[in-house]
């Protein structure tokens, strides 16, 4: 083995992508001391995308103040890629679920105003290219708050100005764009979006994602009705049928508004990260790719990080091994194209034990070393 690419997603609640890859690299070097290991820190477009892209491209952070999902001011940051031109905003950092206690979660009230503030700050600083990661949101306002921060105004039938929030969507009768920042006309948006859910309906933003954001059954009904109503308003304003756009329901409908109002391109987050990491160049002379995540099963095949890695590796003709904390549906994973799928958790180790960072590192090191022993025996 001369060169192995490591592109392992975080073991959530346990190891970061970088930590998992470091452990894997140590396991490889036990068997192949001179093997070149290339670590590509990866994420799916939600939490973590900003730090990964800043590190990978030697970007810089910009610190400012914006509003959290409940309109409380707080310090926030976004980044500028190493190209010096592209602003990267991870919406979870200012409007994400981790910013709220369990008791504070209420998608009828939460909004994306802070995300719009970060966009406006970057526009005023001269940036026109945007990459926005929209995973991990605490909101279901269809981007209403973001739009308000950028100058859009929403009115009821009797002319009352509305504040942002999921509960307000059904009351929107008219959008006033006279105060919209003219800088938006020059901006280009790419959105890291790893779900394909529609704007509304049984598989839409409210029904699928609002429960984890604190919504009750009645809240979900209100939110879905509001999203359906707002989709009609968006069609009148932009001519775009937002519910036909795959991923429009991401981040409580934020994906749909970014696509409709700003002509944003919605792409899988892993593809954006791999482009930034110039992974295709790294793959040209690689012998093997090792990817993985905390737990792999049928859901992995629905566009999660390992599938994005597999797609690139297959195109380059490089075999890919899946290495995850837990493995289910191994036959389906093999059929998808993984050369083999390995669980790093030895029997009878408990999940609680396996989730300990030191234990997880050791499990990865030992499993990788065993895989490499197989390759070593084939070459002797």
N, C-alpha and C positions, 0 to 999 in steps of 0.2 A: 504494500500500500504506500503510495507516494503522496496522495492528497485526498483528504476527506472534508466535505462541507458539512458543518453542523448548523442546523436551522431549527431549533427546538423552541416551541412556545413555552410560556411560563407554566409552571405547575402551580396553579392559582392557590394562594394561601400558604405557599410552601417555598418555592424557588422562583426567582425571576428567570427570564429567558437567558440572560448572560450567565447566571449561576448554574443553570442546568447544563449549558454548553461547556462551561469550564470543567464541570465534573466529567462530562463525556470525553472531553479532550484528555483529561488525566487518565481515563480508562484506556483510551486508544494508545497513549504513549507507554503504557505498561507493556504492551505487546509490540508496538511499532514505534520505537523511540525516535526515529528520524522522520516519521510521517508528518507532513504539513497539514495542520488542521486550521480551517478557516471558519471562524464563528460569525454567523450572521444573526444578530439579535432580531427577533421577529415578534409581531403582535397582529391582532386581527382588525385594527382600525379603531378600537375603543381605547380603554385606559392603557397608557404606556406608549402610544404611538408617537407622542411628542418627544419624550426622552430618547427613544430609539432613533428617531430621525435626526435629532440634534447631535447625538453621539456619532452616528454613522456618517454624517455629512460635515461634521465640525461646525455646526450651526451655532447661533447665538440666541440667548433668551432676551425677551423684552418684558419688563415688569410694569404693571399698571394697576389701576383699581377698577373693579366692575361689580356687578350685582349678582348674588347667588340666586338659586331658584325661587327663594322667597323674598327677593329684592333687598337683601341685606348687603351693604357694601363690604367688600373684602379684597385683599390683594390677589392678583391673578397674574399669570404669565402666559405668553405664547412664544413662538420661536420663528427664526428666520433661517431657512436652509443654508447650507454652505455656499450655494450659488449666489447668495446675497440678494435674491429677488423674490423668493417664495415664502409667504407667511404661513406658518403651520399653527392651527388652532385645534386643541383637543377640548371639545365642549364639556367633557366630564369634569375638567378642572375648574370650571366656573358654574356649570349648571348640571352637575352630575349627582347621582344618587348618594355617593359616599359623603357628600356635604351635608346631608340631612340625617337627623336621628330617625328611628323608626316611627316615632310619634309625629314627626313633622312631615312625613311623606303624604302628599295629597295632590295628585295630578289635576284636580280641579283648580288649584291655586298656583301651582308652580309654573314658571315660565322660562323662556330662553333669552330674556333681555340681555343678560350678561354676555352671551355669545355674540349678539349684535354689537355690543359695546367694544368687544375685542376686534371685530371686523372693522368697525369704524376707526378705532385707534390706528390699526395698521394702514388703512386707506389714507388717513391724514398724515402718516409718516412716509407716504409715497409708494407703498407696496400695492401691486395690482394682481399678482398671482397668489391664489389661496388654495391650500390643502386643508380640509376640515375633517377631523375624525369625530363622528357623531355617536359612538357607542357609549353606553353607561349613563344615559340621561336620566334625570329625575322628572322629566316633563312630558306633557301630552297636549301642548298648546299649538301644535302644527307650525312652529316657528313664528307664531304671532308676536311674541316678545322680541325675538331677533329683528323682525321687520319693524317694530315700533322704534327700537334703538337706532335704526337706520333711516327713520323719518316717515315711515308709513303710518297712517292714522286710520283707525277702524271706528265706524259709526253705526248706531242702531237706526231703525226706520224713523224714529222721532228725533234723530240728530244728536243723540247722546254719544260722547266720546267714550270708548271702551278701554279698560285696562287689560293687560295681557293675562292669560290663564285659560286652561282648558274649558272651564265653565262658560267662558264668554263666546266661544266659537259659534254657537247656535244663534247668537244675537246679532252677528255681523250682517249689515245690510249694504254697506258701502265702504270702499277703500279710497282714501284721499292720498294721492302721491305727490302733492305740491311741495312737501317738505323733504322728500326723499333726497339723500345725498347724491349730487351729480357725479361724484367720484365712482359710484357703482357702475356707471356706464362703461368705464374703462377696465373693470375688474373681470377676472376669469377664475372660476371656481371648480375645483375637483373635490369630491366628497368620498371619504373612506367609509363605505357602507357594506356591512357583511350580512344583511338580511334582505330578503326579496319580498317581504310582506307588503300588501297594498295599503293605501291610505286608510280605508275604513272597511267594515264588514267583518265576518267571522274570523278571518285571518289577518285583520287589520291592526293598526297601532293600539287601539283601545283594548280590544278583546285579548290580544296576545301578550302585550307588554305592560299595560296599565296595572294589572294586579300586583306585580312586584314593586310598583311605584306607590302602592298604598290605596288603590282604588277598590271600592266595594262593588257589588253587583250592580247597584243602582248608579254608581259613579260611571261604570263602564258603559251603561246604556246612554247616559248623558253625554259622555265623551264621544262615543261612536256617532250619535245623532249630530253632534257639533261638527265632527270631522266630515260627515257626509254633506252637511250644509255648507261648510267652508269650501269643500271641493267644488261646489257649484259657483261660489263667489270667485274662486281662483280661475275657473273656466271662463267666467265673464270678463275677468280682469286681464287674463293672459292668453286665452284661447287654448289652454292646455288642459286635457282631461287627466288630472293628476292620479286618479285611481288606477289608470292603466300602466303607470310607471312602476316597474319592479323596484322595491326598496323605498317607495314613497312613504311607507308607514314607519320607517326607521326613526328612532329618537322621537317617538310620539308625533310623527308627521313632519318633523323638521326636514327630513330628506326630500319630501314632496315639495315643500315650499322653496327650498334651495334650488331644486330642479326647475320649478315653474317660474319663479320670479327672477332667478339669476342664471338660468340655463346651465346649471351645474351638471357636470358629468358624475354619475354615481358609479364608483368602482370598488371591487373588493379591496379592503385595506391591505391584505397581504400582497397584492399585486403592486400597490403603490410603494410599499416598503421595499419589496424586492427590486423594483426599478431604481429606487434611491440608493440601494446597496450595490447596484450594478451586478446583480447575482448572475446574469447570463454570462458575463465575462469570467466570473469565478468558476462557473461550471465547465468551461471549455476543456480543461485538462484534468477534471476531477475523476477519481476512481469510484467514489461512493458518496451518497448523500444520506445523512441521518437526520430525521425530523421526529417530532413527537409533541406531546402535550400531557396534561395531568391525567386525562382519561379519554380513550378513543373508542368509538362505537359507530353506529350508523349515522349519527349526527355529524361525525367527522367528514363524511362524504358530502355534506350539504354546504361546502365552501369554507370550512374552517382552515386554520393555518396549514396543517399537514397536507391538505389537498392542493393548496396553492403552491406549496413547495414541490409536491409530486408532479404537478403539471409542468413546471419549469424544468425539472430534472428529466422527465420523459422526453421533452422536446430536445434536450441536449444529449439524450441517449445515455444518461447516467442512472444506474440502479439506485433505488431509494428504500431504506429500511425505516420502519416506524418503531419508535421507542417511547412508550408512554407508561405512566404510573400504573394504569389499569387498562386492560384490553377486553373488549367484547366484540362480537360479530367479526371475528378474525377472518372467516371465509370471505365475507363481503369486502373487507379491507384488502385482502389479497387480490380479489377480482378487480378491485379498483386500480390496481397496478403496483401496490407495495410489494417489494420482493419478499419481505417477511415482516411480521408484527410481533414485537416483544413487549412483555410487561416487565417493569423493573422491580415490582413488588414480590418478594419471595414468599411462598407459603411456609408457615401459617402467620406471617406478619400481619398485624391488624392495620386498619386504615389509619388509626390514630398514631401508631408507630411510624408508618410509612410517610405521614405528613410532617414529621419532625425534619427540619432542614438538613441536619447532619446525617440523619438516616437516609433521606432522599438522595443526597449527594453520593453516599456510599453505595446505595442500590444502583444508581446510574453508572458509577465507575465500574462496579463488578459486572453488571450486565454487558456493558460495552466491551469490557475486556474479554468476556466469554465469546461475544460475537467476533471480535478480532482474532481470537484463537482459531476459530473455524477458518477464517481467511488465511491465516498463517499456515495452517496444516495443508491447505490446498496448494500452497506455493512451495512446499518442501519436497 
